[in-house]
Amino acid sequence: MIEKEIRALLEAESRAVAEIPVSKDFEKAVDLLFEYVHNRKGKLITSGMGKAGQIANNMATTFSSTGTPAVFLHPSEAQHGDLGVLQENDVMLLISNSGKTREIIELIDLAKGLRPDIPFIVITGNENSLLAEAASACLFTGNPPEVCALGHTPTTSTTTMTVIGDVLVVLLMKK
């Protein structure tokens, strides 16, 4: 019985990954990263809250290990002085499944106050959100149902976020 349940969970996660919408915004995101980080010598700043923050932190380390300077900025800490990490020619990658996480929305305003032209790459499960509207490139997860028994615990959503980050890393490496 447990093997059947494991197989069903793996299939649900695999299906969610296979159904991530592919759009022109992937190319736009890679072009932004290449232009700002590699041509203009800025850096990538990733951010997210909670589980999305853990994914954003992982993305920053993966980008860094593949030659793209990147740092994670905790959105709450940004409001208390850490926004100083933001410099000219930086680009931000913001992650929020709902697209309306308060700390991330506030981070957009803070970042724009410091660097009005900063581009935002967004990964979200809500393509009609405030966060998506602020995006220079919006990467939609497809908003898959969570595989957890309650349907609320970030499981499948974090899988799709991670995979989208991996796609960006690999595409940027190739570029």
N, C-alpha and C positions, 0 to 999 in steps of 0.2 A: 504493500500500500504506500509506504513512504516513497518508494522509487517512482511511483506514478505521480505523486504530488510534486516531487522534485522535477520530473520531466515536464509537468504542466507549467510550473513556475518558469523554468528555463525557456520553454516555448513562448510564453507570454512576454518575457523580457526580449527574446530574440525578435519576435514580431514587432514590438515597439521600436526596436532599433531599425529594423528593415523598413518601417513605415515613417521614419523621420522625413519630413518634407524637404525635398531638394529644391532650392531656389537660387536665383541670381545673387542673392545676398551672401551666399557662401563666397563667391568670387569677389564681391564687393568687400567683404570682411578681410579676405586674404590680401587684397590690393591695399586696403587701409593699413594693415599691419606691416606690409612690405614698405609702403611709402613712409610711414611715420617712424617706424623703428629702424629699418635698415637703410633707407635713403636719408632721412632727416636726423637720424641718430637719437631718436627719443626712446621711450621704453613702453612696454605694455604694462598696464596696471589692471589687475583683475579684482573683482569684488563681488560679494554675495553675503547673505545673512543665513545663519544656521547651516543646514545641510548644503545649500547652494554655495555658502561661503567655503565649506570644506572642498567642494568641487573646484571653486575658483582658485583656492590655494594650490590644489593639485595641478591645475592648469598652469599657474605661474611657474611652478617648479619644472613642469614638463617643457614649457616653452624655453625656459632658461637653459635646461640641459641640452636643448637642441640648437642653441645659438641665438635665441631671441631674448634679449634682456627683458625680464618681467619680474614684477613684485606683486604680492597680494596686499591689498589695503582693506582692513576691516572697516565697514561703513560707519559703525559707531565710533571707532577710534578716530576716523577722519574728521568727525565733528568736534573732536577735542585735541586738535593739533597735528594729527598725522597726515592731513591733507597737504602738508608741506612737501611730501614726496612727489607731488604732481608738478611737472616742469614743462617747459615749452617742447612741443613736438611729441608729447606723450599721447597715447590712445588708451581708452578704457574698455574693458570687457566686463559687462555687468550681467549677473545671473540672478534670475528670480522666476520661479515656476509660476507664481500668480501674476507677476508683472506689476504688482502694486505694493511690494514690500516697502514700508515707510522709510526705513533707513536708506534703501537704495534710491528711492525717489528723491529724498533729501540730498543724497550724495550728488545726484545730477545737478541740482541747483548750486550746491557748494562748488563743484568742479567748474561749472560754467561761470560762476562768479570770479574764479581765479583765472581760468583759461576759456574765454567765451567761445572759441572755435574748436574746442576739443571734440574729437569724434567718439561716438559710443557704439561699440558692438554689443548687441544684446542677445542673450540666450533666454528664452522664456516659453512657457506653456500657454501663454495668453497673448496672441498676436494683436488683440484689440485693447491692450492695456496702456497706461500712461508711460510705462517703461518702453514699450514697443514704439510708441509715438516719438520718443526722444532719440531713437536709434538712427544711426547713420547706416547700419546694417543690422537687420533683425533676423535671427535664426530661431525658427519655431521648432519646438520639440515634437509637435504633433499632439501634445497634451494627452499622453496615453494614460489609461487607468492604472492606478497603483496596484501592485500584486499583493500587497499586505491584506490580511483578513478583514481589516476595517476599511480599506480603500483610502486611507488618509496618510499613512506613513510614507515619507519620501523613499521610494524604492525604484520603480520603473522610471519616474521622472529624473532621478539622479543618474540612472544608467544612460538615458538619452542625452542628458547634459554632458556627461563624461565623454560619450562617443562623439558628440559634436565638437568638443574641445580637441579630441584626438584627430578628427578630420582636419580641423584648422591647422594643427601642428604639422601634420604630414603635408598638406597642401602648401603651407608656407615654406617648409623645408625644400620641397621640390621647386618652388619659385625661386 
